[in-house]
């Protein structure tokens, strides 16, 4: 229960932070977590963001990874893999 209360409102606080200070105000894992909000609407994405960065080395290497590689990381499904790949393709 304490864990739930700690995370309650987390996404809204992140949105407000980005709105007020921009994406540059986020650490790499927070930016990835923020991106994952789009593909994982109701779960905590913090641990997954950390696993991805640990697996690939840094935020940019996560974005450069192929969907198949991304899905080798626990918690990454096809929807999240496509989202991350699309971000890189659009940049």
HELIX and SHEET records of a PDB file:
HELIX    1   1 UNK A    2  UNK A    7  1                                   6    
HELIX    2   2 UNK A   10  UNK A   21  1                                  12    
HELIX    3   3 UNK A   23  UNK A   25  5                                   3    
HELIX    4   4 UNK A   28  UNK A   36  1                                   9    
HELIX    5   5 UNK A   46  UNK A   56  1                                  11    
HELIX    6   6 UNK A   59  UNK A   64  1                                   6    
HELIX    7   7 UNK A   67  UNK A   70  1                                   4    
HELIX    8   8 UNK A   78  UNK A   90  1                                  13    
END                                                                             
